[in-house]
Every structure is written in structure tokens, then in C-alpha cells.
Amino acid sequence: MESLFNAKHGHQQIKICVSGAAETGHCGIGALEKAKELGREIARQGAVLVTGATTGFPLWTAMGLKEVGGISVGISPAASEREHVEVYKLPLDYLDLIIYTGFGYAGRDILLTRAADAVICGCGRIGTIHEFTIAFEDNKPIGIFEGPWEMGAELEELIQKSHRLNAKIVTGDYPKKLLEDIIFMVKKDKIAEYKTTKDSVSDTN
């Protein structure tokens, strides 16, 4: 298996945003394990997880990811660690790095989706719809993770009523296949080879 982080070309590390509900009472039986398996698969396929540094579905995904040694980044709506914990009541656990935006939830959502190469939407609420529409407008690869929740059907209805073709959306309830499809799309848009000026000079010596 390739290293989870390439020191020379770290910009090539694929970053997957997982969007989902912070409150998960409506997510159905088995949602916790499905979210954790999604996280494990993100790590197994060598990608970095990016979440809104929140509770619920994204946190469960991070829990699964850390079980197999993956890298987890959180984009917080708060301006500081203290505000993150005391005002927003958000966790610090299962996150290797937290970026404090100070932009609240709406502003955070834009930075969250744009910090990632692709977005996967799991069980969610209005915030997940917001993040989905930002990714849709940005023409980012999107995965709709189906499970014992309504969000998948709601997002598919949005797509049908958008009157805009989008070839970068995949759906499925099997994390391994969903990740493979998304990473395939991401890699098509990646710069295959990048050399700094210093590298180029060294090659000519």
C-alpha cells in the first residue's frame, strides 16, 4: 500500500469531505456503523478525511478512519479552540488538525467543500443540502452515500429538478465502490506531474 502522505508531492493527497448531520436521531438503524465503514474506506484508499469538525455523522466517519490510522482534518465554524468547544459545543476528538475559520456555519461550509477534492453526502439535514449545492455549483465530484436515511432520495430529487447536467455525481451504499468511483473522477482532474523550478534546475545539472 502506498504511504498515506507523500512528502515531496503532498499536494497530490486526495482530500474527501464527508458532509452529514450533527444530530442523527433520524438517520436510522445501522447509520453509525455505515459512517464508520465509510471512514475506514477513506483511510484504506489513502485519502485524507475533511469534515466540519462537528458531531454526528462526520464524527462517526472520523472515528472509523482513525481506527485504521487515517488522517483527519476539521474545518470549524469557530474562530478559536475555546469558541469551538464552549460556544459551538463541538468536539476535538478524532481530528489531527482543526482550522478555525470564524465564519459561522454558512461561511465554514464554503471553505469546507472547497478545501476538498470531492464531497460525500451521508445522512444529513439542511446543512448537508447547503454543502451539496456548493459542491454542485463548483462542479466538484460528489458521492451520495445511501443508507437507512432520506437524504439520498432528497438529493437525487434536487439533481432531477436542477435542470443542469452533472456527470460528476455517483451514488451507492457500498463505501469501497463509492470511494473508488469518486477517486477515479478526482484523479482525472489532478495534475499528473509537478516539478518546482528547483527540481527542474537540478535535472539539467
DOPA-547963 format. One line per 3 residues: number of its first residue (from 1); their letters; for each residue x, y, z of C-alpha. Coordinates in nm, 2 decimals, always signed. Example, Ala and Ser with C-alpha at 12.3 -4.5 7.8 and 13.67 -1.06 7.14 Angstrom:
2
1 = AS = +1.23:-0.45:+0.78 | +1.37:-0.11:+0.71
//
This chain:
205
1 = MES = +0.00:+0.00:+0.00 | +0.12:+0.35:-0.08 | +0.22:+0.58:+0.20
4 = LFN = -0.07:+0.79:+0.33 | +0.14:+1.10:+0.28 | +0.38:+1.18:+0.00
7 = AKH = +0.63:+1.44:+0.14 | +0.75:+1.55:-0.20 | +0.42:+1.59:-0.37
10 = GHQ = +0.18:+1.64:-0.07 | -0.04:+1.85:-0.29 | -0.14:+1.53:-0.47
13 = QIK = -0.30:+1.39:-0.15 | -0.67:+1.33:-0.22 | -0.90:+1.51:+0.03
16 = ICV = -1.25:+1.38:+0.08 | -1.51:+1.59:+0.25 | -1.78:+1.40:+0.43
19 = SGA = -2.10:+1.60:+0.49 | -2.37:+1.49:+0.73 | -2.59:+1.57:+1.02
22 = AET = -2.46:+1.67:+1.35 | -2.79:+1.54:+1.51 | -2.85:+1.19:+1.39
25 = GHC = -3.18:+1.08:+1.55 | -3.34:+1.05:+1.21 | -3.05:+0.85:+1.05
28 = GIG = -3.19:+0.50:+1.12 | -3.06:+0.18:+1.25 | -2.70:+0.10:+1.14
31 = ALE = -2.61:+0.45:+1.05 | -2.32:+0.47:+1.30 | -2.15:+0.16:+1.16
34 = KAK = -2.21:+0.27:+0.80 | -2.05:+0.60:+0.87 | -1.75:+0.43:+1.04
37 = ELG = -1.70:+0.20:+0.75 | -1.70:+0.49:+0.51 | -1.42:+0.65:+0.72
40 = REI = -1.23:+0.32:+0.73 | -1.25:+0.30:+0.35 | -1.13:+0.66:+0.30
43 = ARQ = -0.82:+0.57:+0.50 | -0.77:+0.24:+0.32 | -0.78:+0.41:-0.01
46 = GAV = -0.51:+0.66:+0.10 | -0.72:+0.97:+0.11 | -0.75:+1.24:+0.38
49 = LVT = -1.08:+1.30:+0.55 | -1.21:+1.66:+0.58 | -1.52:+1.73:+0.79
52 = GAT = -1.69:+2.03:+0.95 | -1.52:+1.93:+1.29 | -1.87:+1.86:+1.42
55 = TGF = -2.06:+1.58:+1.59 | -2.29:+1.31:+1.45 | -2.23:+1.16:+1.11
58 = PLW = -1.90:+1.33:+1.03 | -1.76:+1.24:+1.37 | -1.86:+0.88:+1.33
61 = TAM = -1.68:+0.88:+0.99 | -1.37:+1.02:+1.16 | -1.39:+0.75:+1.43
64 = GLK = -1.38:+0.48:+1.17 | -1.10:+0.65:+0.98 | -0.88:+0.67:+1.29
67 = EVG = -0.94:+0.30:+1.37 | -0.72:+0.23:+1.07 | -0.47:+0.51:+1.10
70 = GIS = -0.62:+0.77:+0.86 | -0.56:+1.15:+0.86 | -0.85:+1.37:+0.97
73 = VGI = -0.89:+1.75:+0.92 | -1.17:+1.96:+1.06 | -1.29:+2.30:+0.93
76 = SPA = -1.45:+2.47:+1.23 | -1.71:+2.75:+1.22 | -1.55:+2.89:+1.53
79 = ASE = -1.26:+3.15:+1.55 | -1.07:+2.97:+1.82 | -1.05:+2.64:+2.01
82 = REH = -1.23:+2.79:+2.31 | -1.52:+2.91:+2.09 | -1.53:+2.58:+1.91
85 = VEV = -1.57:+2.39:+2.24 | -1.76:+2.64:+2.46 | -1.98:+2.82:+2.22
88 = YKL = -2.04:+2.58:+1.94 | -2.02:+2.27:+2.16 | -1.81:+2.08:+1.90
91 = PLD = -1.56:+1.80:+1.97 | -1.18:+1.80:+1.94 | -1.16:+1.42:+1.92
94 = YLD = -1.06:+1.22:+1.62 | -0.91:+1.53:+1.44 | -0.54:+1.56:+1.36
97 = LII = -0.58:+1.92:+1.26 | -0.85:+2.18:+1.31 | -0.87:+2.50:+1.11
100 = YTG = -1.07:+2.77:+1.29 | -1.25:+2.99:+1.03 | -1.45:+3.23:+1.25
103 = FGY = -1.71:+3.23:+0.97 | -2.00:+3.05:+1.13 | -2.17:+2.76:+0.97
106 = AGR = -2.26:+2.91:+0.64 | -1.92:+3.06:+0.57 | -1.75:+2.74:+0.70
109 = DIL = -1.94:+2.53:+0.45 | -1.78:+2.71:+0.16 | -1.43:+2.66:+0.29
112 = LTR = -1.51:+2.30:+0.38 | -1.62:+2.20:+0.04 | -1.35:+2.39:-0.14
115 = AAD = -1.08:+2.25:+0.08 | -1.16:+1.90:-0.05 | -1.13:+1.74:-0.39
118 = AVI = -1.47:+1.57:-0.36 | -1.77:+1.57:-0.13 | -1.96:+1.27:+0.00
121 = CGC = -2.31:+1.33:+0.15 | -2.44:+1.09:+0.41 | -2.73:+1.12:+0.64
124 = GRI = -2.79:+1.49:+0.67 | -3.02:+1.79:+0.72 | -3.03:+2.14:+0.57
127 = GTI = -2.65:+2.19:+0.63 | -2.58:+1.89:+0.41 | -2.80:+2.02:+0.14
130 = HEF = -2.61:+2.35:+0.16 | -2.28:+2.18:+0.12 | -2.41:+1.97:-0.16
133 = TIA = -2.53:+2.27:-0.36 | -2.19:+2.45:-0.31 | -2.01:+2.14:-0.44
136 = FED = -2.26:+2.11:-0.73 | -2.21:+2.47:-0.83 | -1.83:+2.42:-0.81
139 = NKP = -1.86:+2.12:-1.04 | -1.68:+1.90:-0.78 | -1.71:+1.52:-0.77
142 = IGI = -1.99:+1.43:-0.54 | -2.08:+1.10:-0.38 | -2.43:+1.03:-0.25
145 = FEG = -2.39:+0.77:+0.02 | -2.72:+0.58:+0.05 | -2.83:+0.42:+0.38
148 = PWE = -3.13:+0.40:+0.62 | -3.20:+0.77:+0.58 | -3.39:+1.00:+0.35
151 = MGA = -3.11:+1.23:+0.24 | -3.01:+1.03:-0.07 | -3.35:+1.04:-0.22
154 = ELE = -3.38:+1.42:-0.14 | -3.05:+1.50:-0.31 | -3.14:+1.29:-0.61
157 = ELI = -3.47:+1.48:-0.64 | -3.27:+1.81:-0.63 | -3.05:+1.68:-0.91
160 = QKS = -3.35:+1.59:-1.12 | -3.51:+1.93:-1.07 | -3.19:+2.13:-1.12
163 = HRL = -3.22:+2.13:-1.50 | -2.85:+2.10:-1.52 | -2.64:+1.80:-1.63
166 = NAK = -2.37:+1.69:-1.39 | -2.16:+1.40:-1.48 | -1.96:+1.41:-1.16
169 = IVT = -2.22:+1.26:-0.92 | -2.22:+0.90:-0.82 | -2.44:+0.71:-0.58
172 = GDY = -2.42:+0.39:-0.38 | -2.45:+0.22:-0.05 | -2.11:+0.03:-0.06
175 = PKK = -1.83:+0.25:+0.07 | -1.55:+0.08:-0.12 | -1.71:+0.11:-0.46
178 = LLE = -1.83:+0.47:-0.39 | -1.48:+0.58:-0.29 | -1.32:+0.41:-0.59
181 = DII = -1.56:+0.59:-0.83 | -1.50:+0.93:-0.66 | -1.12:+0.89:-0.65
184 = FMV = -1.12:+0.79:-1.02 | -1.30:+1.12:-1.10 | -1.07:+1.32:-0.88
187 = KKD = -0.76:+1.18:-1.04 | -0.88:+1.27:-1.39 | -0.86:+1.64:-1.28
190 = KIA = -0.53:+1.61:-1.09 | -0.20:+1.75:-1.23 | -0.02:+1.42:-1.30
193 = EYK = +0.33:+1.55:-1.26 | +0.45:+1.87:-1.09 | +0.81:+2.00:-1.08
196 = TTK = +0.93:+2.30:-0.89 | +1.18:+2.54:-1.05 | +1.45:+2.39:-0.82
199 = DSV = +1.37:+2.04:-0.94 | +1.39:+2.14:-1.30 | +1.73:+2.31:-1.25
202 = SDT = +1.86:+2.00:-1.07 | +1.75:+1.78:-1.36 | +1.96:+1.98:-1.60
205 = N = +2.28:+1.97:-1.40
//
